[in-house]
Amino acid sequence: MKPAFVFAVVLAFIGSGLSQVDSTTLHALYGNPVAEVFSIPPDIHTTVAYGSNQQICRLVLQPDKPTKFPDAEDKTRTLFQIVDAVVPSGIRGAKRGDMTNINGCSGQTTTTYEHVEIHRTVFSEINPTCETQMEVTVTFNSPDCAGVESKMTSLGRQAD
């Protein structure tokens, strides 16, 4: 689609009294999104990036606010219930290994499977006053997912 045509369509919507463009219009102009953000109760935001085949390539789950131990245990359970629903063990494939790094209040654990990698924030119970922004990231290792990391970064998500 030519940029001048797109600009004319957007300008026509704005000029017709509509102050903003809706989702349907954006889909009509630009096609399917490369990423979406979902709000999942209780207070968790999930950013999903899609590959060239419109399948999930990266799923990032984050509570809206930092969490302290022991509340983190409930939040972790909720995050993993979501992961299990979206990426059940049959989709993950065979488990290949785990790696954990804890430094101070929190750390990260990465579990590698045949088809996905699950990276999560973990809490150190040594200091229960620590507050940490929890996150679970599921990354699929499919050829259709090439370039998804750069799309996520361009959306404002900082690479870990």
N, C-alpha and C positions, 0 to 999 in steps of 0.2 A: 504494500500500500504506500502511495506517495506521501511524504511528510506534509506537503501543501494541502492535500485532501484531508488528512487527519486533522490538521490545524483548523481547516475550514469547518469540519464537522463539530469539533470541540467548541469553536467560536460560535457556531450557530446555536448550540445548546446554551451556552452562557448568555448569548445575546437574546435568546427567547425568554429570558426571565428566570431560568433555572440557575441557581447559584453553584451547584456542584454536579459532577458527573457521577452516575450510579454504576454499580457493578456490571449490570447488563451491557451498558454502553462500553465500558472498558473491555469486556470480553469480546464484544462485536468489533471493536477497533483493533485490539492487540492479540486476541486469541486467549488460550488458557493461561492461567498464571503459572509462574515457575515456582512460587511458594505461596503459602497461606498461613494465617495465624488463627488458631482456634482457642476459645476460652472453655476450659473444662473445670466444672466445679469439683472440689472446692478450691478456688483461687489458683488455678494452674493455667499457664499459657503454653500452648504447643505450637511451635513453628515447624511446618512441613515443607520440604523442598522436593520437587519432582524432577525426574529425569526426562530424557527425550521421549520416552514411551509413556509419560504421565503416571508412572509408578513411583511410590515413595522411595527417595534416595537417602534422605536425612530427616530425622525426627528429633526435635529438641524440646524437652519438657522442662519448664521452670516455674516454681511457685512465684507468686507476685511479690513476695517479700522474703528477706533472709529469715532463716530458722535457727533456733537454739536447740541444743540437746536438752531434754529427751523428746521434745516435740518433733524432732527430726525423724525419729523412728516411725511415727505415724505418717509423716509426709513421704518418707522413703517407700513405705508400704503402698501408699496411694500411687506414687509414680510408677512403681513396678507393676501394679495391677493394670495401669494404662498400657505400659510396654507389653505385658503379656497378652492383652486384648488385641493390640495392633500388630505385634510381631510374636506370635506363638512359637513355641519351641520347634515345631515342624518346619517353619519358614527359616529359622536361624541356621539349621544344619548342625553338623557335628561340632562339638566344642573343641577348640584348639589350644586355649590357654588363658591364663589370668595374669594380670600385672597390677600391683597396688603400690602407691606411693603416698605416705602420710607424712605431713610436715606441719607441726603446730596444731592448729584447731581442726584442720580438715586435710583431705587429700583426694586422690582420684584412684579409681579402680577401672581397669579396662578388661573386658572379657571378649575374646575373639572367637567367633564361630565361623563355620564354613562360608556363610553368606552375609553375615553382619558383624559389626563390632559395636559393643555397648559400653559406653564410657559414662561413669557416674561419679558424683561427688560423694565422698564418705566422711563421716565425722570421727574425730578422735574423742573418746570419752574421758580423756585425761583432764580436760578443762571444760566443765559443763557450762561455763559462762560464755563460751565462744559462740559467735553468730556467723553463719555461713550461707551464702546464696547457693542453694542446691540446684543441680542440673543433671539430667540424664540425656545423653545423646546416642541415638541409634543411627549408624551409618551402614548402608548397604554397599557391598562391593561388586556392583554390576557395571558392565561396560556402558550401559545407558545412563549411568550416573556421572560420567565425566564432566567436570566443570561445576558441579553442584556446590562445592566448597566456596568457589569464588562468587557464586550467586548469593549464598548465605552471607558472606562478608559484605557484599555490596548492599545487602538489606540492613546493614548496621550491626550485625552480629559480629563481635570480635572473635577471631580465632583463638582457641585456647593455647 
